[in-house]
């Protein structure tokens, strides 16, 4: 069963058994798939920034994400390994990427885009999929994600 969402900052159509899950935050959209035993979280936040400021904003977003990952590890007591996040300049702003795994076999990938108008983060995790397959799943989601790059 396919699911399609049209949010103020993005739209996305997912095939397979993906289902939208409830979120108490209007800037966060969550999905899960039993087939992949995967969770997908898309966060979108409006910005009013200059193109020259997107690198600084991307660095701040990375710091917030790393703080959040460390907090989860501390609260759960599960060791976690995270590859050093990469921030790359793009014509439309900056892209962010990192991946990791925890001692329980959970793999995760994050991809973020910071433009002058918005920040969009896409986080996917699974206890079933390998790192390579999870990355392919993220790439498939990103290919279907539609948002304004201006």
N, C-alpha and C positions, 0 to 999 in steps of 0.2 A: 504494500500500500504506500503510495507516494504521499509526501507532505510538501506543501508550498506555503511559504510565509512571505508576506509583504509588510515590511516594517517601515517606519519613516526614513531610516537611514540605509536600509538594504533590503534586497529580496533574495530568496533562495528556494530552490526546488530540489528535494532529495528523493531518490527512488528507494527501492527495497523496503525494509520494515522500519525505517526511521519514523519516530513519533515525536511531536513536540511535547515537552514537559512543562509544567507550570513554573513560573518564575515570579517572585515577589518584586523584582526590580525591573522597571519598564525598559531599561537599557540593556538587559540581559535576556537572551533567548536560548533555551536549552532543548536538546534533542537526545534521544537514546535509541539504540539499536540492539535488540536481543541477538540477532544474527551475528553481529560483530562483537557483541558484549562490549559496546563502546558508548561513550558519552561525548557529546559535542556541545560546546558553549560558545556563543557568539555575543560579544559585548560591543556596543556602539555608543559613542559619546560625541556630542556636537562640540566643535571648536570654532573659534574665531581668531585664527592665527595667520601670521605671514608665512609664506613658503620657507623663508630663512629660519623660522623658529621650529620647524617640524623635527629637526634633528635633536634639539634640546628636549622637546616633548617626548620623542621616542626614547631618549635616555631615561627620562623620568618614568615612563611607562615600564621600561625594563626593570628599573629599580623597584617599582611597586610590585611587579610580577615576581621578582626574585624574593622579596620580603614575604609575599603571600606563600610561595612554595616552601620557604624555610619555616614559616609558621605552621603549615600543614604537617611538615616533617616533625617539628617539635611537639605538636599536639598529639600526633598519632604514635610517636616514638619509632617510626619506620625510617630507616636510612634511605636517602635519596641521592642520586647522582644526576647532575644537570650539566649539559654541554654549555660552554660559554655562549651567551646570547650574541647574535650578530645583528648589527644595525647597518643597513646599506641605503645610501642615498639613491633616490629614484627621481625621474622628471617631475613626478606629482607630489613628492615628499620623501618619506623614509619608510623602509620595510624592516620588520623585526622578525627574527626566527630563533627558536631554541627547542631542544628536545631533552628528554631525560627518562629515567626509570627509577622505581623504588625497589626495595628489598623484597616486596611481595609479588613482584613480577608485573606491576602496572607500568605501562609505557605511556608517554605523553608527548605531544607536539604542540607548539604554539606558533602562530603566525600573526603578525600585526601589521597594520597599515596606518600611517599617520599622514593625513593631508591637511591643508589649511582649514578645511571645513569640518573634519571629523577624525576620530580614531576608531578603528575596528580591530578587534582581537578575535581570533578563532583558535579555540583550544580543544583538542581531541585527546581522549584517553581510553585505554583498554587494558584489561587483564588477560585477554586472549590473543590479540594480534602481535606479531613480531614488530620490531622497530621499522623494518622496511615496509611491511604491509600497512602499518599505521600511517607512515609518511605518505604512501600512495593514496590512502583514504583521505588524508588532509588535502592533498593536491586535487583530488576529485571534488571535494567540497569547495575549495577555493576557485576552481574552474567554473562552478555553478553560482558562486556568490556574485551578485550584481550590486554595485554601489558607485557613487559619484567620486571620481578620482581628481576632481578639480579643487 
